[in-house]
Amino acid sequence: MAESLKIAFYTDTYLPAVDGVVTSILNSKKELERRGHKVYIFTSGNNISKPIVEIEKNVFAVHGVRFKRYPQYRLALFPFITSIKLREIKPDIIHVHTPFMMGFSGLSMAKINKVPLVGTFHTFFTNRTVLADYGGVGKRGGRVMEKVAWPYARFFFNKCNAVIAPSETTKAVLSRNGISNTTVVPNGVDMKKFNPRVDGRRIRRMITTNRKDKIVLCVGRMSKEKRLDVVIRAAKLLKGKNIKFAFVGAGPAMQRYQRMALRYGLEETVKFMGFVKAEELPKYYAAADLFCTASTFETLGIVIIEALATGKPVVGADYLAIKELIKNGRNGEKFRPGDYRQCARKIEKVINNPAEYRETVSTAARYSTEKTTDMLLNVYKELVSAGVSDSSFL
């Protein structure tokens, strides 16, 4: 086995879209390349003049169209054209980060070329609410699609030589649904970029000019499954208590949440900051007093780890992988999923007792890109050494 590996990532989401999958890909790519490995990314893109274009060094985009209901994903029209470039690269391993058009292309290329295949289960695309909202099929259709989604997930991921789950909770969910050969490799965070020394004073002045105010930060895609309605209702209960809420991100439900905040009279309490460039994001964490998430959708929750790395305690829903990350009284507080009253109480508790939460950075350190890349490379090297025993599609 070569000391330096050639690794092909396949993904249906990539820059300029920013989400947990893209962040994970970029962090892994950076650290793998720092160690001397070569990483090639195959994705789909809009406004691509040719069937496949190298949009930046070692990043190849296949002509695709934007999926209107899930705008960070693009549907590749000719995903199998990647075989041309793949024959030139001759990768040692293929790693699929999404199970859709580009992901299926990666699976196919791995089987055809007899290359070890790794698949990461980044997102609960099998979630009924997500299927209903973004599939445009309504609640009844969502229930029907949920029955189809897990069989497809089993077919896809059980074709991988190794399946990566970002957390123990996600691994357990996959096991219950018949997906085997799973190992936990968390998404990594750049501890040099996100740390308590980041200066957030300029951003803090953008959010509030009152020195008495405390700031609650929410970062992520503005979508229904992130349950920002819970945080907005909590903000309503805390109105008038010198607590400001800053929402960073964009997405299909942004106007819905903005209207909700206006309806509750929270113009001065809740601020929507919109999309923030990657280099500015650490400053927003630094500007805040705590981070809050009500999401019931997380396979890990990379924004939580980024907040902890910046030294900020987290208030989050006691659900799925979030309950692994937050330890009450140590690095934050958990509340019952959907319970905005308890969410508000926990926010107040953290704000009034900031010195109690001393294990923020130490928690995040367990998820540094250096440590998670060590784990990822162990998976890669074991598979490359073992070779491929199954090259069948069915």
Stockholm file with secondary structure:
# STOCKHOLM 1.0

chainA/1-394         MAESLKIAFYTDTYLPAVDGVVTSILNSKKELERRGHKVYIFTSGNNISKPIVEIEKNVFAVHGVRFKRYPQYRLALFPFITSIKLREIKPDIIHVHTPFMMGFSGLSMAKINKVPLVGTFHTFFTNRTVLADYGGVGKRGGRVMEKVAWPYARFFFNKCNAVIAPSETTKAVLSRNGISNTTVVPNGVDMKKFNPRVDGRRIRRMITTNRKDKIVLCVGRMSKEKRLDVVIRAAKLLKGKNIKFAFVGAGPAMQRYQRMALRYGLEETVKFMGFVKAEELPKYYAAADLFCTASTFETLGIVIIEALATGKPVVGADYLAIKELIKNGRNGEKFRPGDYRQCARKIEKVINNPAEYRETVSTAARYSTEKTTDMLLNVYKELVSAGVSDSSFL
#=GR chainA/1-394 SS CCSSCEEEEECSCCTTSCSHHHHHHHHHHHHHHHTTCEEEEEEEESSCSSSEEEEETTEEEEEEEECTTSTTCEEESSGGGHHHHHHHHCCSEEEESCSSHHHHHHHHHHHHHTCCEEEECCSCTTCHHHHHHHHTCHHHHHHHHHHHHHHHHHHHHTTSSEEEESSHHHHHHHHHTTCCSEEECCCCBCTTTSSTTCCCHHHHHHHCSCTTCEEEEEESCCCGGGCHHHHHHHHHHTTTSSEEEEEECCCTTHHHHHHHHHHTTCTTTEEEEECCCTTTHHHHHHHCSEEEECCSCCSSCHHHHHHHHTTCCEEEESSTTHHHHCCBTTTEEEECTTCHHHHHHHHHHHHHCGGGCCCHHHHHHTTBHHHHHHHHHHHHHHHHHHCCSCCCCC
#=GC SS_cons         CCSSCEEEEECSCCTTSCSHHHHHHHHHHHHHHHTTCEEEEEEEESSCSSSEEEEETTEEEEEEEECTTSTTCEEESSGGGHHHHHHHHCCSEEEESCSSHHHHHHHHHHHHHTCCEEEECCSCTTCHHHHHHHHTCHHHHHHHHHHHHHHHHHHHHTTSSEEEESSHHHHHHHHHTTCCSEEECCCCBCTTTSSTTCCCHHHHHHHCSCTTCEEEEEESCCCGGGCHHHHHHHHHHTTTSSEEEEEECCCTTHHHHHHHHHHTTCTTTEEEEECCCTTTHHHHHHHCSEEEECCSCCSSCHHHHHHHHTTCCEEEESSTTHHHHCCBTTTEEEECTTCHHHHHHHHHHHHHCGGGCCCHHHHHHTTBHHHHHHHHHHHHHHHHHHCCSCCCCC
//
